[in-house]
Structure formats: C-alpha cells, structure tokens
C-alpha cells in the first residue's frame, strides 16, 4: 500500500476505533471515517467531484444568512461514529479556533457528493446516520451520468429522512428550509467545465 501507512494499533485489537485514533493516523489522501467503532477508508475524490462541491459551496455561500457558514469536508461527531460530509451548513458561532469536529446540533444541512468510491456510503449509510443524529436536512448530489440534487428533510420526531424531490440539469431547486436558496443545477455541472 504505497503512501498509506498502517495504523499504530495491534492487528488483534478488538477495541472500537475512536476519534483520537483517527487523529493518530498518518496523513493520507484516503478519507478515514468511523462507523459504529469500525474504521472506514474511502479513496480520494476526483476533480469532477471537487468541481461540483466547489460550485455548490459558492452557491450556498451567496445565499446563506450571516449567522450560518458553509464548510467542508469537516468531521462530524456522531459517537461512536465519526463521518466527514463533503459540505455542511453550520451555526457561525461554532466555527472558531480549536474546534476539530462538529456536533449534529450545530448543523442545519449536510451534503454528500457521490463518487465511485462512496456510492453505498453516501446513498445509504451516511443518510441513515445523519437522520438518526437529528440533522434536519440532507442533500445528495449525483455526478454521473449528469448532475442531480436530491433533497431530504427530517420530519419532527422521525428518525429517517423524507425525500423532497430530485432536480436535474435544466431545473432550479428552490428551498425555503433550512434557509431560502435557489440552486440552478446546470451551474453545478457547468461550473467546472470550460465555457
């Protein structure tokens, strides 16, 4: 495994992985997350993924009220699970020195941009964990064969998301919750392509 050093843990260890264990791992292009105490490794995202993520970040930034910030990728503490969404909308007061992970209660929206190495995780596992933690809104961006945005909302008292709809290139996704925003899907797909 060129470029990826093994974790400094005995191979026969049965203890669950912790956030502190993640911090002790060597730097790598791989994304390390923890699901129910088990280590999950995801290959690095590609340029297409990052272009879509960057375009959505710019759109979110231009619409967010001053009390909210868009950041990511950033660790979210769902103990004993620690996930890294591509983008989160977080209470602005939570963005301060010394913070190394976000709490679910600080988040109004999590966004995952699906890539080949994260399909099942982004479509099934992560939404289930985010909903169980009470994060009120989840957006999934698909990038193949064309860009789409599917939005979900967590109804009061529910533990699973309800789908609000899917928008494709040519559509404008309009929301009033968790904040007012319009997302032209073509802007996400075209933002990283030559004009």
C-alpha positions as CSV (number, residue, x, y, z in Angstrom):
1,X,0.0,0.0,0.0
2,X,2.2,2.8,-1.3
3,X,1.7,6.1,0.5
4,X,-0.6,4.7,3.2
5,X,1.0,3.7,6.5
6,X,-0.6,1.2,8.7
7,X,-2.3,2.4,11.8
8,X,-0.3,2.1,15.0
9,X,-2.7,-0.5,16.6
10,X,-2.2,-4.2,17.2
11,X,-3.9,-6.2,14.5
12,X,-5.7,-8.3,17.1
13,X,-7.2,-5.3,18.9
14,X,-10.9,-5.6,19.4
15,X,-11.4,-2.1,20.9
16,X,-13.6,0.2,18.8
17,X,-11.9,3.0,16.9
18,X,-12.2,6.5,18.4
19,X,-11.7,10.0,17.1
20,X,-8.4,10.1,18.9
21,X,-7.3,7.0,16.9
22,X,-8.2,8.9,13.7
23,X,-6.0,11.8,14.8
24,X,-3.1,9.5,15.3
25,X,-3.2,8.1,11.7
26,X,-0.6,9.4,9.3
27,X,-1.7,12.0,6.8
28,X,-3.0,10.4,3.6
29,X,-5.1,11.1,0.5
30,X,-7.6,8.5,1.8
31,X,-10.5,9.7,3.9
32,X,-10.7,7.9,7.2
33,X,-14.1,7.7,9.0
34,X,-15.5,5.6,11.8
35,X,-18.9,3.7,11.6
36,X,-20.0,2.2,14.8
37,X,-16.4,1.9,16.0
38,X,-15.1,0.3,12.8
39,X,-12.6,2.1,10.5
40,X,-13.9,3.0,7.1
41,X,-11.4,4.1,4.3
42,X,-12.6,5.9,1.2
43,X,-10.4,6.7,-1.8
44,X,-9.8,10.4,-2.5
45,X,-12.4,12.2,-4.5
46,X,-11.8,13.1,-8.1
47,X,-11.6,16.5,-9.8
48,X,-15.2,16.3,-11.1
49,X,-16.5,15.6,-7.6
50,X,-14.5,18.6,-6.2
51,X,-15.7,20.9,-9.0
52,X,-19.3,20.1,-8.2
53,X,-18.7,20.5,-4.5
54,X,-16.9,23.9,-5.0
55,X,-19.7,25.2,-7.2
56,X,-22.3,24.2,-4.6
57,X,-20.2,25.8,-1.9
58,X,-20.2,29.1,-3.8
59,X,-24.0,28.9,-4.3
60,X,-24.6,28.2,-0.6
61,X,-22.2,30.9,0.4
62,X,-24.1,33.5,-1.7
63,X,-27.5,32.7,-0.1
64,X,-26.7,31.9,3.5
65,X,-27.8,34.3,6.2
66,X,-24.8,35.8,8.1
67,X,-25.5,33.5,11.1
68,X,-24.6,30.4,9.1
69,X,-21.4,29.2,7.4
70,X,-20.7,26.5,4.8
71,X,-17.6,24.4,5.4
72,X,-16.2,21.1,4.5
73,X,-15.1,18.5,4.3
74,X,-15.3,18.5,8.1
75,X,-15.6,15.8,10.8
76,X,-19.0,15.3,12.5
77,X,-19.1,13.6,15.9
78,X,-21.9,11.0,15.9
79,X,-20.2,9.0,18.6
80,X,-19.3,6.1,18.2
81,X,-19.5,7.1,14.5
82,X,-17.4,10.0,13.1
83,X,-18.2,10.9,9.5
84,X,-16.8,13.5,7.1
85,X,-19.5,15.1,4.9
86,X,-18.4,16.9,1.8
87,X,-20.1,20.1,2.9
88,X,-22.1,21.2,6.0
89,X,-24.0,24.3,6.8
90,X,-23.1,25.1,10.4
91,X,-24.0,27.7,13.0
92,X,-21.5,30.5,12.5
93,X,-20.7,30.6,16.3
94,X,-19.4,27.0,16.0
95,X,-16.6,28.0,13.6
96,X,-13.9,29.1,16.0
97,X,-10.2,28.2,16.9
98,X,-9.6,24.8,18.5
99,X,-12.6,23.0,17.0
100,X,-11.7,19.8,15.2
101,X,-15.2,18.4,14.7
102,X,-18.8,19.5,14.6
103,X,-21.8,18.4,16.7
104,X,-25.0,17.3,14.9
105,X,-27.0,20.0,16.8
106,X,-24.8,22.7,15.2
107,X,-25.7,21.6,11.6
108,X,-28.8,22.6,9.6
109,X,-27.7,20.8,6.4
110,X,-25.2,18.1,5.3
111,X,-24.3,17.4,1.7
112,X,-22.7,14.4,0.1
113,X,-21.4,14.4,-3.5
114,X,-21.4,10.8,-4.6
115,X,-18.3,9.5,-6.2
116,X,-17.5,6.0,-7.5
117,X,-15.7,5.1,-4.2
118,X,-18.5,6.3,-2.0
119,X,-21.8,5.2,-3.6
120,X,-23.2,2.9,-1.0
121,X,-21.8,5.0,1.8
122,X,-23.3,8.3,0.5
123,X,-26.6,6.9,-0.6
124,X,-27.4,4.5,2.3
125,X,-25.2,4.6,5.3
126,X,-24.5,8.3,5.8
127,X,-28.1,9.5,5.4
128,X,-29.2,6.9,7.9
129,X,-26.6,8.1,10.4
130,X,-27.3,11.8,9.8
131,X,-31.0,11.3,10.3
132,X,-30.6,9.2,13.4
133,X,-28.4,12.1,14.8
134,X,-31.3,14.6,14.1
135,X,-29.6,16.6,11.4
136,X,-32.7,18.3,9.8
137,X,-31.7,18.4,6.1
138,X,-29.6,16.2,3.8
139,X,-28.7,16.8,0.1
140,X,-27.2,14.1,-2.1
141,X,-25.5,15.2,-5.3
142,X,-25.1,12.6,-8.0
143,X,-22.5,13.4,-10.7
144,X,-23.0,10.5,-13.1
145,X,-24.1,10.4,-15.8
146,X,-25.2,14.0,-15.2
147,X,-25.5,16.2,-12.1
148,X,-28.7,15.9,-10.0
149,X,-29.6,17.1,-6.5
150,X,-31.9,15.1,-4.3
151,X,-33.0,16.8,-1.1
152,X,-34.3,15.3,2.1
153,X,-35.9,16.7,5.3
154,X,-36.2,15.1,8.7
155,X,-39.8,15.4,9.9
156,X,-40.3,16.2,13.6
157,X,-39.9,13.2,15.7
158,X,-38.8,11.0,12.8
159,X,-35.6,9.0,12.6
160,X,-35.5,8.7,8.7
161,X,-35.5,11.4,6.0
162,X,-38.4,12.2,3.7
163,X,-37.4,12.9,0.1
164,X,-38.4,16.4,-1.0
165,X,-37.5,15.9,-4.7
166,X,-34.8,15.5,-7.3
167,X,-33.6,18.2,-9.7
168,X,-31.6,17.7,-12.8
169,X,-29.7,19.9,-15.3
170,X,-32.2,22.5,-16.6
171,X,-34.0,22.6,-13.2
172,X,-33.7,25.1,-10.4
173,X,-34.0,23.6,-6.9
174,X,-35.8,26.2,-4.7
175,X,-36.0,25.9,-0.9
176,X,-37.3,27.9,2.0
177,X,-35.9,25.5,4.6
178,X,-33.4,25.4,6.3
179,X,-32.9,28.8,4.6
180,X,-34.0,30.4,1.4
181,X,-31.9,29.3,-1.6
182,X,-32.1,28.6,-5.3
183,X,-29.7,26.1,-6.8
184,X,-29.6,26.1,-10.7
185,X,-28.4,22.5,-11.3
186,X,-26.7,23.5,-14.6
187,X,-24.4,25.8,-12.6
188,X,-23.2,22.8,-10.6
189,X,-22.5,20.8,-13.7
190,X,-21.1,23.6,-15.8
191,X,-19.0,25.4,-13.1
192,X,-16.0,23.2,-13.7
193,X,-16.3,22.9,-17.5
194,X,-14.8,25.3,-20.0
195,X,-17.2,28.0,-21.1
